[in-house]
Amino acid sequence: MVGIIRVFKMSKTNIEKNRKVYVRFKDGESKINVRSEAVLLDADIDILARMNMDIDIRREWDGSFSRVQLSEVFSENEDTIYSEMKMPFPLSNRDFVQYRYYVNNYLHPEEIEKKDLWKKKHKYWLFVLQSVSLQAFPARKGVVRAENTTMLLLEEDEHVPRKVHYKLISATDLRGNIPLWVLQNAVGKQAAKVIDHTISAYRKNASKWVAGK
């Protein structure tokens, strides 16, 4: 089958630039790959990170999921989470069990050294999520267990204060038989909306999500 790539160019404002989403999928398959990019001006990288890291805050702003919960915490940088993603009709919801690893080069220099990650003078947050199997979260009736691998990089600009580069790469296998029209008209568009919603939620709520509170 021929791969289909759709590019969604988002609207630009004076505080958001270069917002792009690339979605790739194939007719007859349930896999979808997404790459999102954006540049935020006058932004706090730690609050953007906390939006993704803190489960309570994630529930507050991310309407893509009907359920998100923390499962087990292994360390300051590692845990596992369960989430159930809302899917458009006629699809059943998909759920995920994922291992999360997140690191900040200022707060966790030992992890940067241990994992041989980028050694940069400007601040960045790196998030990596990978599907795993856990007995605590068996398959549920009416929900399809999907798989996902995601990398999110939030990086301060080297030259401009409070300018943050947002880059996300995600590979998801939604499992099951998914019509091409659903991938084109619903799943692809939803992927494009995620980054838009992330930024709008940050602009609306950043003042109450100040890191450390």
C-alpha positions as CSV (number, residue, x, y, z in Angstrom):
1,M,0.0,0.0,0.0
2,V,1.1,3.5,-0.7
3,G,1.9,5.7,2.3
4,I,-0.2,8.8,2.8
5,I,1.3,11.9,4.3
6,R,-0.8,14.9,5.3
7,V,0.6,18.2,6.4
8,F,-1.4,20.5,8.7
9,K,-0.1,24.0,8.8
10,M,-1.5,25.8,11.9
11,S,-2.4,29.4,12.1
12,K,0.4,31.8,13.3
13,T,0.2,34.5,16.0
14,N,2.7,36.9,17.4
15,I,3.5,34.4,20.2
16,E,3.4,31.1,18.2
17,K,5.3,30.5,15.0
18,N,6.1,27.6,12.7
19,R,3.4,25.4,13.9
20,K,3.3,22.3,11.7
21,V,1.9,18.7,12.0
22,Y,2.9,15.9,9.7
23,V,0.7,12.7,9.8
24,R,1.6,9.5,8.0
25,F,-0.5,6.4,7.6
26,K,-1.2,3.6,5.0
27,D,-4.5,2.4,3.6
28,G,-5.4,-0.9,5.3
29,E,-3.2,-0.5,8.3
30,S,-3.8,0.8,11.9
31,K,-0.5,2.5,12.3
32,I,-0.2,6.3,12.4
33,N,3.0,8.4,12.7
34,V,2.9,12.0,13.8
35,R,5.5,14.7,13.9
36,S,4.6,18.1,15.4
37,E,6.7,21.2,15.6
38,A,6.1,24.7,17.1
39,V,7.9,27.7,18.4
40,L,6.5,29.5,21.4
41,L,7.6,33.0,22.4
42,D,7.3,34.4,25.9
43,A,6.9,30.9,27.3
44,D,8.0,29.1,30.5
45,I,9.6,25.7,29.6
46,D,9.1,24.3,33.0
47,I,5.3,24.9,33.0
48,L,5.1,23.3,29.5
49,A,6.9,20.3,30.9
50,R,4.7,20.2,34.0
51,M,1.6,20.1,31.8
52,N,2.8,16.7,30.4
53,M,4.5,15.4,33.6
54,D,1.9,16.1,36.3
55,I,-1.1,13.7,35.9
56,D,-3.5,16.0,37.7
57,I,-2.7,18.9,35.4
58,R,-2.8,16.6,32.4
59,R,-6.4,15.6,33.3
60,E,-7.3,19.2,33.7
61,W,-6.4,20.3,30.2
62,D,-6.1,17.3,27.9
63,G,-9.6,16.4,26.6
64,S,-8.2,13.7,24.3
65,F,-8.4,11.2,27.1
66,S,-11.3,10.1,29.2
67,R,-9.0,8.5,31.8
68,V,-5.4,9.1,32.8
69,Q,-3.8,7.7,35.9
70,L,-0.4,7.2,37.4
71,S,0.4,3.5,38.0
72,E,3.8,3.1,39.6
73,V,6.6,5.5,40.4
74,F,10.1,4.1,40.1
75,S,12.2,7.2,40.6
76,E,12.2,10.9,40.1
77,N,12.5,10.3,36.4
78,E,10.5,7.1,35.7
79,D,7.0,5.9,36.2
80,T,4.2,4.0,34.4
81,I,0.8,5.5,33.4
82,Y,-2.5,4.2,32.1
83,S,-4.7,6.3,29.7
84,E,-7.8,5.8,27.7
85,M,-8.1,7.8,24.5
86,K,-11.4,9.0,23.1
87,M,-11.9,7.8,19.5
88,P,-14.3,9.1,16.9
89,F,-17.3,7.1,15.8
90,P,-17.4,4.3,14.7
91,L,-14.2,3.3,16.5
92,S,-14.0,2.0,20.1
93,N,-11.8,3.9,22.5
94,R,-8.1,2.9,22.7
95,D,-6.2,2.5,25.9
96,F,-2.4,2.5,26.6
97,V,-0.2,1.3,29.3
98,Q,3.1,3.2,29.1
99,Y,6.5,3.5,30.8
100,R,7.5,7.2,31.0
101,Y,11.0,8.6,31.3
102,Y,11.5,12.4,31.7
103,V,14.6,14.4,32.3
104,N,15.8,18.0,32.5
105,N,19.4,18.8,31.8
106,Y,19.5,21.4,34.6
107,L,17.8,19.4,37.3
108,H,19.2,15.9,36.4
109,P,22.8,16.3,35.2
110,E,23.6,12.8,36.5
111,E,20.9,11.3,34.3
112,I,22.2,13.3,31.3
113,E,25.7,11.8,31.9
114,K,24.4,8.3,32.6
115,K,22.2,8.2,29.5
116,D,24.8,10.0,27.4
117,L,22.2,12.7,26.4
118,W,22.8,16.1,24.9
119,K,25.1,18.3,26.9
120,K,23.7,21.8,26.2
121,K,24.0,25.1,28.0
122,H,20.4,26.1,27.4
123,K,17.7,24.2,29.2
124,Y,15.6,21.3,27.8
125,W,13.1,18.7,28.9
126,L,13.0,15.3,27.2
127,F,10.0,12.9,27.6
128,V,10.0,9.3,26.3
129,L,7.0,7.0,26.5
130,Q,6.9,3.4,25.5
131,S,4.0,0.9,25.7
132,V,4.5,-2.0,28.2
133,S,2.4,-4.8,29.6
134,L,1.3,-4.7,33.3
135,Q,-0.8,-7.1,35.2
136,A,-2.4,-4.2,37.0
137,F,-4.0,-3.1,33.7
138,P,-5.4,-6.1,31.7
139,A,-7.4,-5.6,28.5
140,R,-10.9,-4.2,29.1
141,K,-14.1,-5.1,27.3
142,G,-15.1,-2.5,24.8
143,V,-11.7,-0.9,24.7
144,V,-8.9,-1.8,22.3
145,R,-5.4,-2.0,23.7
146,A,-3.2,0.1,21.5
147,E,0.6,0.6,21.4
148,N,2.5,3.9,21.3
149,T,6.0,5.2,21.3
150,T,6.5,9.0,21.8
151,M,9.4,11.4,22.2
152,L,8.7,15.0,23.2
153,L,11.5,17.5,23.3
154,L,11.0,21.0,24.8
155,E,14.1,23.1,24.3
156,E,14.9,26.8,25.1
157,D,16.3,28.8,22.3
158,E,20.0,29.3,22.6
159,H,19.8,33.0,21.9
160,V,16.3,34.3,22.7
161,P,15.0,34.2,26.3
162,R,11.7,32.5,26.9
163,K,11.6,31.2,23.4
164,V,10.7,27.4,23.4
165,H,11.0,24.9,20.6
166,Y,8.4,22.1,20.8
167,K,9.1,18.9,18.9
168,L,7.1,15.7,19.2
169,I,7.5,12.4,17.3
170,S,4.9,9.7,17.9
171,A,4.3,6.2,16.4
172,T,1.0,4.6,17.3
173,D,-0.6,1.3,16.4
174,L,-4.3,1.7,17.0
175,R,-5.0,-1.9,16.3
176,G,-8.1,-3.3,14.6
177,N,-9.6,-2.6,11.3
178,I,-9.7,1.2,10.7
179,P,-11.3,2.5,7.5
180,L,-9.1,4.9,5.5
181,W,-11.7,7.7,5.7
182,V,-11.5,7.6,9.5
183,L,-7.7,7.9,9.3
184,Q,-8.0,10.8,6.9
185,N,-10.9,12.7,8.3
186,A,-10.8,12.0,12.0
187,V,-7.6,10.6,13.4
188,G,-5.3,12.7,11.3
189,K,-7.2,15.9,12.1
190,Q,-7.2,15.0,15.8
191,A,-3.5,14.6,15.8
192,A,-3.2,18.1,14.3
193,K,-5.5,19.5,17.0
194,V,-3.4,18.2,19.9
195,I,-0.6,20.7,19.5
196,D,-3.1,23.6,19.1
197,H,-4.9,22.6,22.3
198,T,-1.6,22.2,24.2
199,I,-0.6,25.7,23.3
200,S,-4.0,27.3,24.0
201,A,-4.3,25.5,27.3
202,Y,-0.8,26.8,28.3
203,R,-1.8,30.4,27.4
204,K,-5.0,30.2,29.3
205,N,-3.7,28.4,32.5
206,A,0.1,29.0,32.8
207,S,-0.3,31.5,35.7
208,K,-1.9,28.8,37.9
209,W,0.4,26.1,36.8
210,V,3.6,27.9,37.9
211,A,6.3,25.2,38.4
212,G,6.8,24.4,42.0
213,K,3.3,25.3,43.2
